[in-house]
Amino acid sequence: MRKLSLVWVYLVVLLALSIGSFGQTIKEESRKDWNQFSLEEKKVYVMDQLTTLLSLRSVSSQAILIAPLDYAKNFPFVGIGIEFDTAESSTNSDGSKVLAARITALWKNSPADSAGIAVGDRIISINGESVGVIKQSDKDQASAEDQRNTHKEYLDKIKQLIGKSDIVSIQIERDGNMLTFETKKAEIGRDVGLFVEQNTSRWEKEFAEHKDRAMKLFAECQSANNPEELDGCHEKIKLFWKDFAATFPMQEVVDFKKSFLRK
């Protein structure tokens, strides 16, 4: 399945930078109870959060929608309905680890699900061609990036094998037994694409409301000076970010997709 675009990655970085100070001050607060802050510390904390709120003014609703709209382009797709990743399979006598591909999720009622493939099955071969394993030693001097590339190449190979034909014979290992399943590709995930299409207008409206709420909070709290005002603004800002995160479009899409998966 296609990865999210570089545009979305860039947006994530921008948003992460814009709320970075918020995360840092949350950590600060976790080490010291808010009520133990001095008046000046509370002022600094609240002003820091107000600056973060103000940064949302420059983020458009279209920017927030880049991720779900881009992700929706992956659906529907034609496949057998499995998701897989590498997992430790065994350990050699020299201490090196053997990593193999295992099924991590199944689309409900997909060809793979209907055939009897199960989460946790280890993939041995696709249409008679072995997928192999990855051998990894603790003494391996490969960089983290090299290891990620090795894993990606391994998983990409399996995707390519599955993609070669409409009929996919997949051999798996389950509890020490070798089993082979014949599957025929089908359309999968149409509901995910429709979910994004049907909710785009709502997300635009919600984000506009979040921005309006953030600007009102900024106006209300920028002159906060006494303990009571600062305490109230502190709680309102925390609640804002909690509500903002709860209605973030991409998280809704991910949660919706999960409802169609067996894990």
N, C-alpha and C positions, 0 to 999 in steps of 0.2 A: 504494500500500500504506500502511496506517495507521502513523503514527509511534508510537514508544514513549510511554507515558503520562507525564504530569507527575510522577506518584508516583515513577517510575523515575528521571527526571531529578533529582528531589530526593534520592533515595537515592545517586545517583552523586556529587552534590555533597557529601553527608555523608561518604561513603567517601573522597572526594578530600581533604577537610579532615582526616579522621582519619589519613591516611597522608602528609599533606603534609610533615610534618617528616622522614619517612623519605626522601622524594625529595630534600629539601633537603640532608640529611646525605650522601646518596649523591653529590650534586654536590660537596659539600665534600671527600669522600674522593677523588673523581676528580682534584681539584686537588692533593691531598696524599696520599701513600701512607700506608696505615694504620700501617705500621711506623714512620713518622716522627712519629706522634701522640705527644704527651706522655701520661703516665699520667692526668692530669686531663682531657685532651681525650678520651681513650678512655672514661673514666667518664661524661662528659657525653654522648658519642655513644651509648653503650649504654643509658643511662637514658632518653634521648630515644626510642630504638627500643622500649624496654620500655613506655613510656607509650603509644606507638602500638599495641603489641600488646594492651595492657589495654583499649583503646577498642573492640576487637572484641567484648568481653564484652556490650556493649549492643546489638549487631547481631543480630537474630534470623535463623534460617534462612529464614523466610518472606520477610524483606526481601531476602535474596540472590536469592530465586526470583521476585521481582516482574518482573524484566526478561524472562527466558525464557518465563514463563507469559503475560505480556502480549504478547510477540512472537508466541507460538504462535497467538494469536487471529487473526492474519493468514492462517493456513493451515488448509485449502487455500483458494485463491482462484481466481476465474474470470478468465482473461485470455489474452493471446497469448504471454506468456512473454518479454518484453523488459525490460531495465533500461537507462535512458538518463540522460544528464547533458549539460550544456553544455560545449562545447570550442571553442577558437579555430578558426575556419574559414578566415578570410582577413583581410588588412589593407588598408584603403582608402588612397588616395593621401595623405589628410590624417593618416595615422598611426592612425586609429581602428581598433579591432578589431571583427570580425564574429564573434559567437558563435552557434553553431547546436547543435541537439540531435543527439547521436550515440549509437549503441547501445554501451553499455559492457559488457553481459553478456546472455547468452541462457540460458534454462532448457533443458537438454538434452531433446530430443525433444518440445519444446513446439510449438504451431502455427507460431510464428515460425521456430524452428529447422528444422522440417520443410519449411517453405516455401522456405528458402534465404536468409533474412535473415542477415547476418553482423555480428560485432562490428566496430565502426568505421564502419558505414554511417551516413550523415547522413540524418536524417528530414526529408523535404520536405513531405509532406502526409499527412493521415489522411482516408480516405473523400472525397478530392477537396478538402478544406479545408486551405489552406496553414498551416503552423505558424509561419512567419516566422522571424526571427532577432533577436538582440539586438546593437545597436550600442553599443560602449563605447569612449570616448576616454580617453586618459591625462590629458586636461585636464578630464575630467568631475569636477564638484565633489560628486557624490552621495556620501553617507556609505557606509561599508561595509555598514551595516544596510539602506540603501535599495537597494544593489546586490544584496544577498542576497534582498530581497523581490522585486526584478525577476526574478531567476533563478527564484525559487520560483513566481511567477505564470506565467512562461513554461512551466516544466515541468508545472505544474498544468493549464495549458490543453491540453497534449498528452495528459495522463492523461484529461481530460474528453472529449476527442475520441475516444479509444480506448474509453472507457466507454459511448459512446452506442449502440452496436449490437453484436450477436453476431458479425456478419461485418465484419471490418476490412480495408479495402484500404489498404495503406501504401506510399507512394512514397518511395524512398530514392535518394540519390546515392552512387555507388561508383566511385572512380577516374575521375570526370568523366562517368560514364554514369548515366542515369536509369533506374531499374528499379521495377516495381510488383509487389507481392506480395499475393495474396488469402489471408487467414487467417480461421479460425473459432475463436472462443474455446473454451477447454477448462479443466478443473480442473487446477490446478497446485499443487505443494508439499505434498501430503498427508503425505509422509514427514517433513517438517520438524515438523509438528504432532505426529505420532506419536513422533518422537524426543524431544521435550520431555516428553510424557506418560510415556514409558517410562523416562526418566532422572531424574524429579523426586525419587523416593525416594532414589536414589543420591546426588544433590546435597545433599539434606538431611543425609544421614549424613556425607558428606565434610566439609560445613561444620561440623557438630558436632565432628568429629574435629580440624579446624583450630583451632576455638576451644579445645578441650581442650589441644591441643599448645601454643597460644599462652599459655594460663594456666600450664602447666607450665614453659614457658620463662621466663615472668615470675618465677615462684617460684624457679627455679633461679638466675637471673641478677641478681635485684634486689640481692643482697648481694655481687656480684662486686667485687673490690677490687684484686687483684694482676694484673700483666700477663698471666699465663697464663690466668686465669679470664676476663678481659675479651676476650682473643683468641678463646677458645673460644666465648664468647657472641656475639661479633661474627659469626663464621662461621655459627653456628646460626641467628641471626636472618636473615642474608642467605638462607640455604637455605630458611627458612620462607616468606619472601615469594616466593621463586622458585616453590616448590611451590604456594603459595596462588594465584598468578597462573595457573599452568599448569592448574589445575582449576576456574577460575572458570566457572560455568555458561553465562553469555551468550557467552563466547568459544567454548565448545564448540558452541553452536547456530550461531553465525556460520560456524565452520569446517565444520560438517556441511552447512550450506546451500551453501557454496562448491563442495562435491563434485558438486552438481547443475547447476552453471553452466559455460558456456563463456565464457572471458574473453580 
